[in-house]
Amino acid sequence: MTTPRPLVRPSRVLALALAAGTLLATAACSDGDTGAPSGSETASTVAERGIAAQTASPTSTSPSASASPGPELTERGARQALITAEDLEDDWTQVDNPREWRDSLLVGEVDVAAFLTGRSDASECQRLVDALYDETLLGTPSGASALTGFQDGESRLLYQVAAYDEADLDESMRWLKSLPDTCDQFTLTGGDSGDRTVQVIGLKLPETGDARQGLTVTVKGDSGGAPTTLTLDVAAVQLGADAITVTNGGLDGASHDSTSAAVENGTERLQEVRAGRTPRPTPSGVS
């Protein structure tokens, strides 16, 4: 014989409905009093924050901020990312065509281009000498590239923004980091300046970008029969597959403050471009 199932009394159903209504009303009042979101609103807010976290563009100049991959660097973007005289310390003025420096750079009575022309027995060190005041310090760019130059008395500053194959750029940064050990001192021979002694030491740069390396290169020898010393800061900062490079110095030494200003302000400008913004001030010739 089957035992009959107990019936749910109407009074119990009514009590349960009243209790549920009371809870909903209490939650609604609580939302109105405190401004706290309801359960469905909370879920929506969390989802929106998750999307925002994935799409937000970094604005900080910290190393972690630059780690997000940016859009492909364009020629216009590379020009916009170039520093201006306002980004440098001291009295730097922009020059018309710094690309000519590699072939002919007369500072006072010293032909710097000829002074740097020579051969080293070590290929790693030769690569550095060949890239001074050139556009290939980090290798040949694979994408957009822009260059500018400044002078202050007997000092010259060459500045480049360029896009590279990221694997090649990683290798070039490792090569730069190795130079204070592998090329701490070597001899440059040939050319019109006889033997020159080259020294390479590390240079501390501002903590910016994904990776960075600084060097101070000193070249000592004779030019035109007179003792000559050329001192250059060399700096590179990587942001993903893009990088900035700086060569700064001259016969009176290298202004480390100017190098640091170029690195710090230049990295910030490139980050702005990578985030889709236009840095200010705009370099001359770029609208």
RONUFI-596114 format. One line per 5 residues: number of its first residue (from 1); for each residue x, y, z of N, C-alpha, C. Coordinates in pm, 1 decimal. Layout:
N
NUM) X Y Z X Y Z X Y Z; ...
This chain:
287
1) 85.3 -119.1 0.0 0.0 0.0 0.0 87.9 122.8 0.0; 59.4 214.9 -86.3 145.0 334.4 -99.8 104.5 439.9 0.9; 207.9 490.1 74.7 180.2 595.0 174.5 157.4 727.0 104.7; 51.2 795.3 128.6 23.6 924.4 60.5 125.7 1029.1 99.3; 168.3 1112.1 0.6 265.6 1221.6 25.9 196.6 1332.9 100.6
6) 267.6 1395.0 196.0 205.4 1504.5 271.8 181.0 1623.2 180.3; 75.2 1688.9 202.2 39.6 1807.5 125.6 106.3 1930.5 184.9; 152.1 2019.4 96.7 207.3 2146.8 144.6 91.4 2240.6 171.0; 84.9 2285.0 291.1 -28.9 2366.6 328.0 -17.7 2504.8 262.8; -132.4 2559.9 217.9 -131.2 2695.3 158.9 -70.8 2798.8 252.6
11) -94.2 2781.2 381.9 -39.7 2880.1 477.1 113.0 2880.3 474.8; 171.9 2758.9 455.1 319.3 2751.9 450.9 373.2 2818.0 323.9; 304.8 2793.4 210.0 346.8 2856.7 85.0 340.6 3007.3 96.5; 234.5 3056.2 157.0 219.2 3201.0 174.9 329.5 3257.4 263.2; 365.9 3182.4 368.8 472.0 3229.9 459.4 605.7 3238.7 388.0
16) 634.4 3134.4 305.6 760.7 3136.0 231.6 766.5 3252.2 133.8; 656.8 3278.1 64.0 652.6 3389.7 -31.0 672.9 3522.9 39.7; 609.0 3538.2 156.0 625.5 3664.1 231.6 770.3 3681.6 277.6; 832.2 3570.6 321.0 971.7 3580.3 367.4 1064.3 3619.6 253.9; 1044.3 3558.1 135.8 1128.3 3592.2 20.0 1108.9 3737.1 -18.3
21) 985.8 3784.4 -16.6 960.2 3925.3 -49.7 1026.2 4019.0 47.3; 1024.5 3980.0 175.3 1088.6 4064.4 277.4 1239.2 4074.9 253.0; 1303.8 3959.3 218.0 1448.2 3961.4 191.2 1482.5 4049.1 72.0; 1402.1 4040.0 -34.7 1427.3 4122.4 -153.2 1409.9 4269.3 -121.0; 1310.3 4300.3 -45.7 1288.2 4441.3 -8.4 1401.2 4493.6 76.2
26) 1449.0 4407.1 170.2 1561.2 4449.2 256.4 1686.2 4475.1 173.5; 1714.8 4385.4 73.9 1832.4 4403.5 -11.8 1821.3 4530.8 -92.0; 1700.8 4559.2 -143.0 1680.8 4681.4 -221.1 1703.0 4804.3 -136.7; 1652.8 4801.7 -12.4 1673.1 4916.0 77.5 1820.0 4933.1 109.4; 1889.2 4819.1 130.8 2032.7 4826.5 161.2 2107.7 4889.3 47.5
31) 2072.5 4852.4 -80.9 2138.7 4911.8 -196.1 2115.2 5060.9 -200.1; 1996.5 5101.8 -169.9 1967.4 5244.2 -175.2 2036.7 5321.1 -67.2; 2055.9 5260.1 51.3 2116.9 5331.5 163.3 2267.4 5342.9 147.8; 2334.4 5236.4 96.8 2480.4 5233.2 99.2 2542.6 5255.0 -36.3; 2467.8 5246.2 -144.2 2525.6 5260.2 -277.3 2593.2 5134.0 -324.7
36) 2585.4 5024.7 -248.8 2650.0 4899.4 -288.1 2573.5 4836.9 -401.1; 2640.0 4777.9 -503.1 2570.2 4717.7 -615.8 2501.5 4589.4 -575.8; 2391.7 4557.7 -646.0 2325.3 4430.0 -625.9 2411.2 4319.2 -683.0; 2366.1 4191.4 -663.5 2445.7 4079.7 -712.0 2467.8 4086.1 -860.0; 2362.0 4116.0 -940.5 2378.8 4122.1 -1085.1 2465.8 4238.3 -1125.1
41) 2453.4 4352.1 -1053.7 2536.8 4468.6 -1084.1 2682.2 4440.9 -1052.5; 2707.2 4368.3 -942.6 2844.8 4334.6 -904.8 2911.1 4249.6 -1012.1; 2838.0 4149.0 -1061.6 2893.9 4063.9 -1166.6 2925.9 4144.2 -1290.7; 2835.8 4238.0 -1325.8 2859.5 4322.0 -1443.7 2982.1 4408.7 -1425.3; 2997.3 4466.8 -1303.4 3112.1 4554.0 -1276.2 3242.6 4477.4 -1285.4
46) 3245.7 4355.6 -1228.7 3366.9 4274.7 -1233.2 3404.1 4242.3 -1376.8; 3302.8 4208.2 -1458.5 3330.9 4176.7 -1598.6 3385.7 4297.1 -1671.3; 3326.2 4414.7 -1645.7 3374.1 4535.8 -1712.2 3515.9 4568.8 -1670.3; 3546.5 4551.7 -1540.6 3682.7 4579.2 -1494.3 3782.2 4483.5 -1557.5; 3739.5 4356.2 -1576.2 3828.2 4259.4 -1640.5 3861.2 4299.7 -1781.9
51) 3760.7 4348.3 -1856.9 3785.0 4393.6 -1993.5 3873.6 4516.4 -1994.0; 3847.0 4609.2 -1902.9 3928.0 4731.8 -1897.4 4072.1 4700.2 -1866.6; 4094.5 4602.3 -1777.0 4232.3 4567.2 -1740.9 4307.3 4511.2 -1860.0; 4234.3 4445.4 -1952.8 4300.3 4388.5 -2069.1 4327.2 4491.3 -2177.1; 4248.6 4600.4 -2180.6 4259.9 4695.0 -2291.8 4321.7 4827.8 -2253.4
56) 4343.5 4852.2 -2123.9 4395.8 4982.7 -2082.0 4536.8 5001.1 -2134.1; 4570.9 5124.0 -2176.9 4704.9 5155.6 -2226.2 4787.0 5213.5 -2113.6; 4912.2 5170.3 -2093.4 4994.9 5221.9 -1986.0 5036.6 5364.9 -2013.9; 5041.1 5445.9 -1907.7 5087.5 5583.4 -1921.3 5211.2 5608.8 -1838.1; 5247.3 5515.9 -1751.1 5363.6 5534.6 -1666.2 5490.6 5507.6 -1744.9
61) 5603.5 5565.0 -1696.9 5732.6 5538.8 -1760.3 5809.2 5428.7 -1689.0; 5740.1 5357.8 -1598.1 5807.4 5250.4 -1527.0 5835.0 5134.6 -1621.9; 5934.0 5045.7 -1588.2 5965.2 4934.6 -1676.2 5845.4 4844.1 -1702.3; 5761.2 4819.8 -1598.7 5648.2 4729.5 -1617.7 5545.6 4787.5 -1712.3; 5532.7 4921.3 -1715.8 5431.3 4983.0 -1800.2 5461.3 4964.0 -1947.3
66) 5586.8 4953.5 -1982.5 5624.2 4945.0 -2122.9 5620.5 4801.6 -2175.7; 5589.3 4705.3 -2086.1 5596.4 4566.2 -2127.8 5484.2 4528.3 -2223.8; 5370.2 4600.5 -2220.4 5260.0 4566.7 -2308.7 5297.9 4595.0 -2453.0; 5270.5 4501.7 -2543.0 5306.3 4524.4 -2683.0 5226.6 4638.6 -2742.3; 5292.7 4725.5 -2816.2 5224.5 4836.8 -2878.6 5197.1 4807.2 -3024.7
71) 5123.6 4896.5 -3092.7 5099.6 4877.2 -3234.9 5228.9 4891.2 -3313.1; 5227.2 4846.3 -3437.6 5346.7 4855.0 -3520.5 5388.2 5000.1 -3538.3; 5515.5 5028.6 -3516.9 5566.3 5164.8 -3527.1 5563.4 5210.5 -3672.7; 5503.6 5327.0 -3696.7 5499.2 5383.7 -3831.7 5609.5 5487.7 -3847.1; 5634.7 5528.2 -3971.6 5735.3 5632.1 -3995.3 5695.4 5761.8 -3925.0
76) 5569.6 5797.1 -3931.9 5522.0 5918.5 -3865.2 5535.4 5905.7 -3713.7; 5501.2 5787.4 -3661.0 5515.4 5766.0 -3517.5 5660.0 5773.3 -3472.4; 5751.0 5718.2 -3552.8 5893.3 5724.6 -3518.7 5940.8 5869.6 -3513.4; 5895.4 5952.0 -3607.4 5934.5 6093.6 -3606.8 5875.2 6165.7 -3486.2; 5750.6 6131.6 -3452.5 5687.8 6195.0 -3336.1 5760.3 6158.5 -3207.1
81) 5819.3 6039.6 -3203.7 5886.4 5992.9 -3082.3 6026.6 6050.3 -3065.4; 6078.7 6119.6 -3165.6 6211.0 6181.0 -3153.7 6209.1 6289.1 -3046.0; 6318.9 6301.5 -2974.2 6329.1 6407.8 -2874.8 6349.7 6542.9 -2943.7; 6326.5 6648.9 -2868.8 6351.7 6784.9 -2914.8 6457.9 6847.8 -2825.1; 6502.6 6965.5 -2861.3 6602.3 7035.4 -2779.0 6547.9 7061.8 -2639.2
86) 6415.7 7074.1 -2625.9 6355.4 7098.4 -2495.2 6367.7 6978.2 -2403.0; 6388.8 6859.9 -2459.6 6401.9 6738.8 -2378.8 6542.2 6720.3 -2322.4; 6637.7 6803.2 -2364.7 6776.7 6788.2 -2323.5 6816.4 6897.3 -2224.7; 6917.4 6867.2 -2145.1 6976.9 6967.7 -2058.4 7074.7 7053.4 -2140.9; 7122.1 7164.4 -2081.7 7224.2 7249.3 -2144.2 7169.7 7321.3 -2267.9
91) 7258.8 7361.2 -2357.9 7221.2 7448.0 -2470.2 7234.4 7375.9 -2603.1; 7165.0 7267.0 -2620.1 7170.6 7190.7 -2743.4 7083.1 7255.8 -2850.3; 7133.6 7255.2 -2973.4 7054.1 7303.5 -3086.9 7047.8 7193.4 -3191.5; 6933.5 7181.6 -3259.3 6914.4 7076.6 -3357.9 6990.7 7107.3 -3486.2; 7046.8 7003.3 -3548.0 7121.6 7019.1 -3672.2 7036.4 6969.8 -3788.7
96) 7078.4 7005.8 -3909.6 6997.7 6975.0 -4027.6 7009.3 6830.0 -4073.6; 7131.1 6779.5 -4085.6 7146.8 6645.7 -4143.8 7251.8 6563.9 -4069.2; 7214.0 6503.1 -3955.7 7312.0 6425.8 -3878.8 7357.7 6298.4 -3948.7; 7289.1 6256.1 -4053.9 7332.2 6136.1 -4125.9 7469.8 6154.4 -4189.9; 7511.3 6277.6 -4210.6 7642.0 6303.6 -4270.4 7756.1 6284.8 -4171.0
101) 7724.1 6273.6 -4042.2 7829.2 6266.8 -3941.8 7918.3 6144.7 -3958.1; 7860.7 6034.6 -4001.7 7941.0 5913.2 -4011.8 8052.0 5928.6 -4114.6; 8027.6 6005.1 -4220.7 8126.9 6022.5 -4326.5 8214.5 6145.0 -4304.8; 8160.6 6246.6 -4239.0 8236.8 6370.3 -4219.4 8183.3 6443.8 -4097.3; 8259.7 6444.7 -3989.9 8221.7 6515.3 -3867.5 8341.9 6592.9 -3817.3
106) 8347.5 6720.6 -3855.4 8458.0 6807.1 -3815.4 8419.4 6881.0 -3688.0; 8492.9 6857.2 -3579.7 8471.1 6925.3 -3452.2 8598.3 7002.4 -3419.9; 8590.5 7135.5 -3430.5 8712.6 7214.2 -3418.2 8803.7 7181.6 -3534.7; 8924.6 7136.7 -3504.8 9018.5 7097.3 -3609.6 9032.0 6945.9 -3620.4; 8947.0 6873.9 -3550.9 8955.8 6727.7 -3549.6 8846.1 6668.3 -3636.7
111) 8886.4 6583.4 -3730.9 8790.9 6509.3 -3812.1 8753.9 6382.7 -3733.9; 8642.3 6390.6 -3662.5 8601.2 6281.1 -3575.0 8573.3 6154.4 -3654.5; 8513.2 6169.8 -3772.4 8483.8 6052.7 -3854.9 8611.7 5978.3 -3891.0; 8716.3 6051.0 -3927.3 8843.9 5986.9 -3960.9 8910.1 5928.5 -3836.5; 8895.0 5996.3 -3723.6 8955.2 5950.8 -3598.3 8895.7 5816.1 -3555.1
116) 8769.7 5793.0 -3589.3 8703.7 5668.7 -3551.2 8719.7 5558.8 -3655.3; 8783.6 5590.8 -3768.2 8801.2 5491.2 -3873.6 8926.7 5408.5 -3847.0; 8909.2 5278.5 -3832.9 9022.9 5190.8 -3805.2 8975.9 5048.5 -3788.2; 9070.5 4960.4 -3754.3 9039.7 4818.6 -3741.9 9078.4 4768.4 -3603.9; 8997.4 4674.4 -3555.2 9026.1 4605.8 -3430.2 9036.5 4457.4 -3457.8
121) 9121.2 4388.3 -3381.8 9136.0 4244.0 -3399.8 9012.9 4167.8 -3350.2; 8935.4 4229.3 -3260.5 8817.0 4163.3 -3205.0 8692.3 4208.0 -3281.0; 8619.0 4112.7 -3338.0 8502.3 4147.8 -3419.5 8393.5 4216.1 -3338.4; 8376.4 4174.5 -3212.8 8273.5 4236.4 -3128.9 8304.8 4383.2 -3104.0; 8432.9 4414.5 -3086.8 8474.3 4552.6 -3063.8 8468.4 4633.4 -3193.3
126) 8500.4 4569.6 -3304.6 8491.4 4636.2 -3434.4 8347.9 4677.7 -3463.5; 8254.6 4592.3 -3427.9 8112.5 4623.0 -3450.1 8073.4 4750.7 -3376.5; 8123.9 4769.6 -3256.2 8093.5 4890.9 -3180.3 8151.3 5014.0 -3248.3; 8277.4 5008.9 -3285.7 8341.8 5124.4 -3348.8 8270.9 5161.8 -3478.9; 8234.2 5061.3 -3557.1 8168.2 5087.7 -3684.8 8030.5 5152.0 -3666.5
131) 7967.4 5129.4 -3550.5 7831.2 5178.7 -3527.7 7826.7 5315.2 -3461.3; 7940.5 5368.6 -3416.4 7939.7 5499.7 -3353.2 7902.7 5607.6 -3454.2; 7808.9 5692.6 -3418.2 7754.9 5795.7 -3508.0 7697.7 5734.8 -3635.3; 7643.1 5613.9 -3622.1 7580.4 5546.6 -3734.6 7438.5 5508.1 -3693.2; 7360.1 5454.7 -3787.9 7222.2 5415.9 -3759.1 7208.1 5266.6 -3735.3
136) 7319.7 5197.1 -3710.5 7315.0 5051.9 -3698.3 7368.8 5002.8 -3564.2; 7360.9 5084.3 -3460.6 7411.1 5042.3 -3329.8 7343.2 4913.2 -3285.2; 7213.5 4900.8 -3309.2 7138.7 4780.9 -3272.6 7108.2 4693.6 -3393.2; 7183.0 4710.2 -3498.7 7157.3 4637.0 -3621.4 7072.2 4719.7 -3716.1; 7040.4 4663.4 -3830.4 6960.1 4733.6 -3930.0 6813.2 4725.8 -3892.2
141) 6743.2 4839.7 -3881.7 6600.4 4835.3 -3848.5 6522.8 4754.2 -3951.6; 6421.2 4681.5 -3904.6 6336.4 4603.9 -3993.7 6208.6 4678.9 -4029.6; 6185.9 4791.5 -3961.8 6065.1 4870.0 -3985.2 6096.1 5018.3 -3986.9; 6004.6 5096.0 -3932.3 6017.9 5241.7 -3933.6 6141.4 5287.1 -3856.8; 6198.9 5399.3 -3900.6 6317.9 5454.4 -3835.5 6321.3 5604.8 -3855.5
146) 6364.5 5676.0 -3752.3 6377.9 5821.3 -3760.8 6501.6 5863.4 -3683.4; 6565.4 5971.5 -3727.9 6693.9 6013.9 -3673.0 6695.2 6164.7 -3656.5; 6759.6 6210.6 -3548.9 6781.4 6353.6 -3531.2 6915.3 6373.8 -3462.0; 6967.4 6497.1 -3466.9 7096.2 6526.1 -3405.9 7100.1 6666.1 -3347.4; 7187.7 6683.9 -3248.9 7200.3 6812.2 -3180.5 7348.4 6841.3 -3156.9
151) 7380.2 6970.6 -3142.7 7517.4 7008.2 -3109.3 7518.0 7110.4 -2996.7; 7623.8 7104.7 -2917.2 7644.2 7199.1 -2807.8 7794.4 7218.4 -2795.8; 7846.0 7330.3 -2852.3 7990.1 7352.3 -2853.3 8059.3 7245.3 -2935.6; 8152.2 7171.1 -2873.2 8224.8 7065.9 -2944.1 8167.0 6927.2 -2917.4; 8043.5 6922.5 -2870.2 7976.4 6794.8 -2846.4 7865.5 6773.6 -2947.9
156) 7840.8 6647.6 -2981.1 7735.5 6611.4 -3074.6 7651.7 6498.8 -3012.9; 7520.7 6504.7 -3036.6 7430.4 6401.8 -2984.9 7345.4 6348.9 -3100.1; 7357.5 6219.2 -3126.0 7280.2 6151.8 -3230.8 7172.1 6068.5 -3163.6; 7047.5 6082.4 -3211.4 6933.7 6015.6 -3146.4 6850.1 5944.3 -3252.1; 6815.3 5818.1 -3225.0 6740.4 5738.4 -3320.9 6625.5 5665.4 -3252.7
161) 6513.1 5654.7 -3324.5 6399.4 5569.9 -3285.9 6376.2 5472.9 -3400.9; 6363.4 5343.9 -3372.0 6348.4 5247.1 -3481.5 6278.0 5121.2 -3434.3; 6220.8 5048.4 -3531.6 6157.7 4918.1 -3507.8 6248.8 4809.0 -3563.0; 6258.3 4698.0 -3489.1 6348.4 4588.8 -3525.8 6274.0 4455.2 -3518.9; 6335.1 4353.5 -3574.7 6291.8 4218.6 -3544.1 6324.1 4193.9 -3396.9
166) 6224.1 4152.9 -3318.7 6243.4 4148.9 -3173.7 6353.3 4052.1 -3131.3; 6364.1 3938.0 -3197.1 6469.8 3842.8 -3162.2 6607.4 3902.8 -3189.9; 6621.6 3972.7 -3301.7 6749.0 4038.0 -3333.8 6778.7 4149.1 -3233.8; 6674.5 4221.8 -3193.7 6693.7 4329.9 -3097.2 6737.5 4274.1 -2962.2; 6677.4 4163.7 -2919.8 6719.8 4100.3 -2794.2 6868.0 4063.2 -2799.8
171) 6912.3 4008.2 -2914.8 7053.5 3969.8 -2929.9 7144.1 4092.2 -2924.8; 7101.7 4201.1 -2987.5 7182.8 4323.1 -2988.6 7195.0 4382.3 -2848.6; 7088.8 4376.5 -2769.9 7095.9 4426.2 -2632.7 7191.1 4340.9 -2549.6; 7189.4 4209.4 -2571.4 7284.6 4123.1 -2500.1 7427.6 4155.6 -2540.4; 7448.0 4184.2 -2669.4 7581.6 4220.9 -2717.1 7629.5 4349.0 -2648.7
176) 7544.8 4449.8 -2641.1 7583.3 4574.2 -2574.1 7621.7 4549.4 -2428.7; 7543.2 4466.4 -2360.4 7570.8 4439.4 -2219.0 7704.9 4369.2 -2199.2; 7751.1 4295.9 -2300.9 7876.1 4220.2 -2287.5 8000.6 4306.7 -2308.4; 7984.9 4424.2 -2368.5 8101.5 4500.9 -2412.7 8192.9 4550.5 -2300.6; 8142.3 4591.8 -2184.1 8237.1 4632.8 -2079.2 8332.9 4522.1 -2038.2
181) 8294.9 4396.6 -2059.7 8383.7 4284.6 -2027.8 8467.9 4242.9 -2148.7; 8404.1 4227.2 -2264.0 8476.5 4175.2 -2381.2 8561.3 4281.1 -2450.4; 8524.7 4408.4 -2435.6 8597.2 4516.8 -2504.0 8637.2 4626.5 -2405.9; 8676.9 4587.6 -2284.8 8710.4 4689.1 -2184.3 8826.1 4777.5 -2230.4; 8922.0 4721.7 -2304.8 9028.9 4802.4 -2365.4 9082.9 4728.4 -2487.5
186) 9094.4 4800.4 -2598.7 9149.3 4741.4 -2721.0 9213.9 4850.1 -2805.2; 9284.5 4809.6 -2910.1 9357.1 4903.1 -2995.6 9290.1 4912.2 -3132.0; 9277.0 5035.9 -3177.5 9223.4 5063.1 -3310.2 9339.9 5103.5 -3398.9; 9356.6 5036.6 -3511.5 9470.9 5061.9 -3599.0 9423.7 5105.0 -3737.3; 9518.6 5158.3 -3816.9 9487.4 5197.4 -3953.5 9431.5 5338.3 -3960.9
191) 9400.8 5380.3 -4082.6 9352.1 5516.4 -4100.8 9464.3 5617.0 -4093.7; 9428.0 5744.5 -4077.3 9527.2 5852.6 -4074.5 9570.5 5890.3 -3933.9; 9517.3 5820.1 -3831.9 9543.0 5861.8 -3693.8 9632.8 5766.3 -3617.3; 9692.9 5668.2 -3685.9 9781.4 5576.0 -3616.4 9704.0 5488.1 -3518.8; 9774.4 5436.7 -3419.7 9709.5 5352.2 -3320.0 9632.9 5437.3 -3219.5
196) 9512.8 5392.4 -3187.8 9432.1 5458.8 -3086.3 9389.6 5356.2 -2981.6; 9389.1 5397.7 -2856.9 9346.4 5310.5 -2747.9 9200.5 5338.9 -2715.0; 9122.2 5234.0 -2713.0 8978.1 5248.0 -2686.1 8945.3 5177.5 -2555.0; 8873.0 5248.6 -2467.3 8826.5 5191.3 -2341.2 8673.9 5196.8 -2336.8; 8612.4 5090.2 -2283.4 8466.9 5080.7 -2274.5 8429.1 5044.3 -2131.3
201) 8347.4 5127.4 -2068.3 8297.3 5097.6 -1933.4 8145.7 5112.1 -1932.9; 8081.1 5047.6 -1836.2 7936.3 5056.2 -1825.1 7891.8 5192.8 -1776.3; 7772.3 5234.0 -1817.3 7712.9 5361.9 -1777.2 7573.4 5335.2 -1724.0; 7544.8 5381.6 -1603.3 7412.7 5362.2 -1543.1 7312.7 5455.3 -1609.7; 7197.5 5398.3 -1647.5 7090.8 5474.5 -1711.3 6967.7 5477.3 -1621.4
206) 6875.4 5571.0 -1645.6 6749.5 5570.3 -1570.5 6676.6 5437.4 -1588.6; 6607.9 5393.1 -1482.7 6535.1 5266.1 -1487.3 6407.2 5283.5 -1568.5; 6416.4 5263.8 -1697.0 6301.8 5282.9 -1784.1 6305.8 5183.9 -1898.7; 6192.1 5161.5 -1962.9 6186.4 5066.9 -2072.7 6185.0 4922.8 -2025.6; 6184.0 4830.6 -2120.1 6188.7 4687.6 -2088.9 6331.5 4641.6 -2059.7
211) 6428.4 4699.5 -2129.2 6570.5 4668.0 -2109.8 6649.4 4790.1 -2151.5; 6768.2 4804.7 -2093.7 6849.2 4923.1 -2124.0 6996.7 4888.4 -2104.2; 7083.8 4959.5 -2173.5 7227.7 4943.8 -2153.9 7297.8 5073.3 -2190.0; 7389.1 5115.8 -2103.8 7468.4 5235.7 -2128.5 7617.1 5204.1 -2126.4; 7693.0 5273.9 -2208.7 7838.4 5260.5 -2214.7 7901.3 5398.6 -2222.3
216) 8022.9 5411.0 -2172.5 8105.7 5528.2 -2200.7 8230.3 5478.6 -2273.4; 8248.8 5530.3 -2395.4 8358.8 5487.7 -2481.7 8458.8 5601.7 -2492.8; 8584.7 5574.0 -2460.8 8691.1 5674.8 -2468.9 8794.3 5630.5 -2571.8; 8823.0 5718.8 -2668.1 8920.0 5689.8 -2773.6 9034.5 5790.5 -2761.3; 9157.0 5741.1 -2741.5 9273.8 5827.2 -2724.4 9375.7 5799.9 -2834.1
221) 9430.7 5907.4 -2892.2 9531.9 5893.7 -2997.1 9576.9 6030.1 -3042.8; 9624.6 6039.3 -3166.2 9670.1 6165.5 -3224.1 9584.1 6199.0 -3345.5; 9554.2 6326.7 -3361.3 9483.5 6374.2 -3479.8 9553.5 6501.0 -3526.8; 9606.2 6495.7 -3649.2 9680.7 6610.6 -3700.1 9805.7 6638.8 -3621.3; 9863.8 6534.7 -3561.6 9985.6 6550.8 -3483.2 9962.6 6596.3 -3341.3
226) 9839.7 6615.9 -3299.5 9809.7 6662.5 -3163.6 9737.6 6553.2 -3085.2; 9769.5 6536.0 -2954.9 9699.1 6436.8 -2872.7 9548.6 6467.9 -2868.9; 9469.3 6364.6 -2887.4 9324.7 6384.1 -2894.9 9254.3 6276.8 -2813.6; 9152.4 6319.2 -2738.8 9068.5 6226.0 -2663.0 8922.7 6253.1 -2697.0; 8855.7 6151.8 -2745.0 8713.2 6159.9 -2777.1 8637.8 6072.3 -2677.7
231) 8540.7 6130.2 -2609.2 8461.7 6057.2 -2509.5 8315.3 6057.2 -2550.9; 8255.8 5938.6 -2557.4 8117.2 5925.2 -2602.0 8037.0 5839.5 -2505.9; 7915.6 5885.4 -2472.8 7817.0 5799.8 -2408.5 7738.0 5728.8 -2517.9; 7714.9 5601.1 -2498.7 7632.0 5522.2 -2591.1 7522.0 5458.4 -2507.5; 7396.4 5477.1 -2548.3 7285.1 5425.8 -2469.0 7177.6 5368.2 -2559.6
236) 7111.2 5263.3 -2511.5 7000.1 5201.7 -2584.4 6893.8 5159.5 -2484.5; 6767.6 5182.2 -2521.9 6653.4 5139.2 -2440.2 6556.7 5064.6 -2530.7; 6514.7 4945.7 -2486.2 6424.0 4860.8 -2564.0 6283.4 4867.0 -2506.8; 6183.9 4877.2 -2596.3 6043.4 4864.2 -2561.2 5980.7 4767.0 -2661.0; 5967.1 4642.3 -2623.3 5916.3 4541.9 -2715.9 6010.8 4525.3 -2833.0
241) 5958.4 4547.0 -2953.6 6041.1 4536.9 -3074.0 6093.4 4672.8 -3118.3; 6070.0 4777.5 -3040.2 6116.6 4912.1 -3072.9 6229.1 4952.4 -2977.5; 6309.4 5050.1 -3019.2 6419.5 5093.5 -2933.8 6460.0 5236.2 -2967.6; 6518.9 5301.4 -2868.1 6583.8 5430.5 -2890.0 6733.0 5412.3 -2866.3; 6815.0 5486.6 -2939.9 6960.1 5482.9 -2920.8 7013.5 5624.6 -2914.9
246) 7118.7 5642.5 -2836.1 7180.7 5772.9 -2816.4 7331.2 5757.9 -2826.1; 7396.0 5844.3 -2903.2 7541.4 5860.0 -2900.5 7568.7 6006.9 -2869.5; 7638.9 6034.3 -2759.9 7653.6 6171.8 -2711.9 7793.3 6194.8 -2656.9; 7860.2 6299.4 -2705.9 7990.1 6334.2 -2649.4 8072.2 6416.3 -2745.0; 8202.5 6423.9 -2715.0 8291.1 6503.3 -2798.1 8429.3 6512.4 -2739.1
251) 8501.2 6617.2 -2777.1 8640.9 6633.2 -2735.7 8653.1 6687.3 -2594.3; 8544.7 6741.2 -2540.4 8545.1 6793.0 -2403.1 8480.0 6696.2 -2305.9; 8459.3 6573.4 -2347.3 8393.6 6476.0 -2260.9 8248.5 6457.3 -2300.5; 8176.9 6376.9 -2222.1 8035.8 6349.1 -2247.5 7953.0 6396.3 -2129.5; 7843.4 6463.6 -2158.2 7751.6 6508.7 -2054.2 7657.8 6393.7 -2018.3
256) 7684.7 6329.2 -1904.5 7599.3 6218.3 -1862.8 7456.8 6265.9 -1833.6; 7442.9 6390.7 -1785.6 7309.1 6444.6 -1757.8 7227.8 6453.9 -1887.1; 7292.4 6494.9 -1995.4 7222.0 6503.8 -2123.8 7183.9 6365.2 -2174.1; 7272.3 6268.6 -2154.2 7240.6 6131.5 -2194.3 7120.7 6079.2 -2116.4; 7120.1 6101.5 -1985.0 7008.1 6055.9 -1902.4 6878.1 6124.5 -1941.8
261) 6884.4 6255.4 -1970.8 6764.3 6328.1 -2012.3 6711.0 6274.6 -2144.2; 6801.6 6245.5 -2238.1 6759.4 6191.3 -2367.2 6693.4 6054.8 -2349.4; 6749.7 5972.2 -2262.9 6695.7 5838.0 -2239.7 6559.8 5845.4 -2171.2; 6551.7 5922.7 -2065.3 6427.8 5927.2 -1986.7 6313.9 5991.2 -2065.5; 6339.9 6108.0 -2123.0 6234.5 6176.9 -2198.0 6202.6 6104.7 -2328.8
266) 6305.6 6048.6 -2391.9 6282.8 5977.2 -2516.1 6200.9 5850.7 -2496.8; 6226.1 5777.3 -2388.9 6147.2 5657.4 -2361.3 6001.4 5693.2 -2336.9; 5978.4 5800.7 -2263.3 5840.8 5844.1 -2237.3 5770.2 5882.5 -2366.7; 5841.4 5948.2 -2456.6 5781.0 5987.6 -2583.9 5744.5 5864.2 -2666.4; 5834.4 5765.8 -2671.1 5806.2 5644.6 -2746.8 5689.2 5567.9 -2685.2
271) 5680.1 5565.2 -2553.6 5566.7 5499.9 -2488.4 5435.8 5569.2 -2526.2; 5436.9 5701.6 -2533.0 5316.8 5774.6 -2573.3 5274.2 5735.0 -2714.2; 5370.9 5728.2 -2805.1 5339.8 5690.3 -2943.1 5286.0 5547.6 -2948.3; 5347.9 5456.1 -2875.7 5303.3 5316.8 -2875.3 5163.0 5301.5 -2816.9; 5123.5 5396.1 -2731.5 4989.3 5393.6 -2673.2 4887.2 5466.8 -2760.2
276) 4930.5 5516.5 -2876.9 4838.3 5583.1 -2968.2 4819.2 5730.3 -2942.0; 4907.5 5789.2 -2861.1 4895.9 5931.5 -2830.5 5007.7 6010.2 -2899.3; 4991.3 6141.0 -2907.0 5091.1 6228.0 -2968.9 5166.0 6303.4 -2860.1; 5295.3 6277.8 -2843.9 5370.8 6347.8 -2739.2 5390.1 6494.8 -2773.7; 5407.2 6575.1 -2673.0 5433.7 6718.1 -2690.5 5564.6 6754.6 -2621.8
281) 5642.2 6848.5 -2675.6 5618.0 6918.0 -2801.3 5644.7 6828.5 -2921.3; 5584.5 6860.8 -3033.6 5604.4 6783.0 -3155.9 5735.5 6823.2 -3221.5; 5820.6 6727.4 -3259.4 5946.6 6762.2 -3327.2 5919.2 6839.8 -3455.6; 6013.7 6923.7 -3494.6 5998.7 7002.5 -3616.2 5984.3 6911.7 -3736.8; 5897.5 6951.3 -3829.3 5875.0 6872.1 -3948.7 5769.5 6765.3 -3934.8
286) 5709.7 6752.6 -3813.8 5604.3 6653.2 -3789.8 5479.2 6727.7 -3749.0; 5369.9 6708.5 -3821.1 5243.7 6774.1 -3787.1 5159.4 6686.7 -3697.9
